[in-house]
Amino acid sequence: MTDAAHTLEVRNLKTHFFTKAGVAKAVDGVSFTVGKGEVMGLVGESGSGKSVTGFSIIGLVDPPGEVVSGEVLYNGKNLVGLPDEEMRDLRGNRIAMIFQDPMMTLNPVLRVDTQMVETIKAHDSSVSETEAIQRCRDALGQVGIPAPEERLKSYPHQFSGGMRQRVAIAIALLNKPDLIIADEPTTALDVTIQGQILYEAQKLCSETGTSMIWITHDLAVVAGLADKICVMYGGRIVEQGEISEVLDHPVHPYTRGLLGSVPGHGTRGKRLFQIPGMAPSLLNLPQGCAFQARCPRADEACNIEPEISSPVAGREIRCCHPHLDPSEEVTA
Amino acid sequence: MSEAMLSVNNLTKNFVKRLDLAGKIASKLGSDIREEVVHAVDGVTINIPRGGVVGLVGESGCGKSTLGRMIAGILKPTFGEIIYKGVSITDMNDDEMRRAALQIQMIFQNPFASLNPRMRVEDIIGEAPLVHGMITSAEKSEYVRDIMQKVGLDPEYRRRYPHQFSGGQRQRIGIARALAVKPEFLVCDEAIAALDVSIQSQVINLFMDLREDLDLTYLFISHNLSVVEHISDRVVIMYLGRIVEIAETDDLFKDPNHPYTQALLNGIPRLDQRGIDYEPIDGEIPSPLDPPPGCHFHPRCPHAIDRCKAERPELREIAANRWSACHLNDQA
């Protein structure tokens, strides 16, 4: 294994779904890097391809979906096309995933300790039962579950939603992964519980140096948590860069529109900015830029697929008509 | 504030889980199995002024939807009264009650579940006014066209079925259905929670436009504080069936009084915060089957004193147009 600067590097990843109705290009040429201990926010609306990107990295794309091209380099090693067995060694061990709904990911008929010990033993059969239990207990404690000793003996339905999500996070942590992919992990939770989970996630990354990809539709969550942000639209990353840079000075018209449409401080009584229309179907994306039908700046030039450019240092965008004048209002 | 359009007085809703046969026998034989009672809404009093927008905020299980459903006439209160335009609904005769029920309409969270998939949009929107004799069947087509235009739907689509629309459009159909009977009061129960950010802002703007055009009064139920801050004049915060604080929106967000409100406001991620350290409040929302005695919030409250454990705090006016239910206000 070669030493690499980044924990994860995704290069020109394309995942397409070959359905009866046609080819859905759910992920179409996505590239980004995640450094050690870094939190990357992957933001987009439903159908933008953000979850499929996560699934592609961890090798969980089912037919009719297929990773058609591109590379996923984990510590320099390409995971695309890796034999199933080797992938299984990594998955849940070096790379873990947390899903939106923990009721769907935990097995309802097995006790939590059974599921947790299984995760450890699947990757290292030499661990003794007592040692494994000890590690499970530590992991539950780490994510803030009170009385972990007793809770190990419980079934998933005996936990509340927030606690269940903590168990899912604890399972992801068991083998001390280098990378965690979290797919909308707080979307189903209440505000105060979401705050608790965000707190645990933050603590985890700073303490253990675990990298994280945080997939969400909520820009505000990413704002407080992430170091970097990628904004996806129609299967492509339309803008990526350092978090404050992107949120304070968005360059892509979609990012600007998205930020302008979030209600909050200072928007009271005013009309919210609204992006007209709706997200296009992935089966039927327009030629060229996917956002052109909803974009106030679109013209003929947008019929040609925009290449990745970097008009501002540290920023990558796909747009022919970026907002480069910093004096323009964000909520244009 | 002008006179109250709708007020509820000491409104209470209990859900009782009846004992099954085995339970009845056991209790006859002296076992201490008892009927379980959930105090979903526990003595709530609110005034909603004509033309106002009142935001009702709380986490899951706090009774906010139950309260909305009682006001909309879907659930019968166990106790207490609902006063609409100065007349108690329980005192009304059938005719008056039906008229009041028509004037109070509800918009639901899930636009997928709340529309009949086998009915055409024209019938979904046109059925109620036809049944109530507000229009004749000859006028229906024209009437539906008008309403569809009002909510931003293309009237050409009136012969389609709900599945042929996107989530945002479906929510507009739900709004059109509510507006079809010319209501004066709308209960919106998490009406935008299921929508994507860019679609969410379109629907929020629609609500604001309709408020002006049709002189509507809203009870806006949501867990999303940013949306509530944007849309409401006054905010009501609920916790486990009780109101903990009522205040004008600006006052509440500037200077929250109740410790729970403070925790909620701290917990919401905001766009303008970067790399913040989350400081979550401990603990979970207790089960409404077995709420803690005294102040429901005391087990999680950082400022709890002995009195909080024993005595229920009353909702009292602490400043002009501000009410809070907290013993700490007595100490100052």
Interface residues (C-beta under 8 A of the other chain):
Chain A: E45 S46 S160 G161 G162 M163 D190 V191 T192 I193 Q194 G195 Q196 L198 Y199 Q202 H217 D218 L219 A220 V221 A223 G224 L225 D227 I243 S244 L247 G257 L258 L259 G260 S261 V262 P263 G264 H265 T267 R268 R271 L272 F273 Q274 I275 M278 A279
Chain B: E59 S60 S166 G167 G168 Q169 D196 V197 S198 I199 Q200 S201 Q202 I204 N205 M208 H223 L225 S226 V227 E229 H230 I231 T249 D250 F253 A263 L264 N266 G267 I268 P269 R270 L271 D272 Q273 R274 G275 I276 D277 Y278 E279 P280 I281 E284 I285
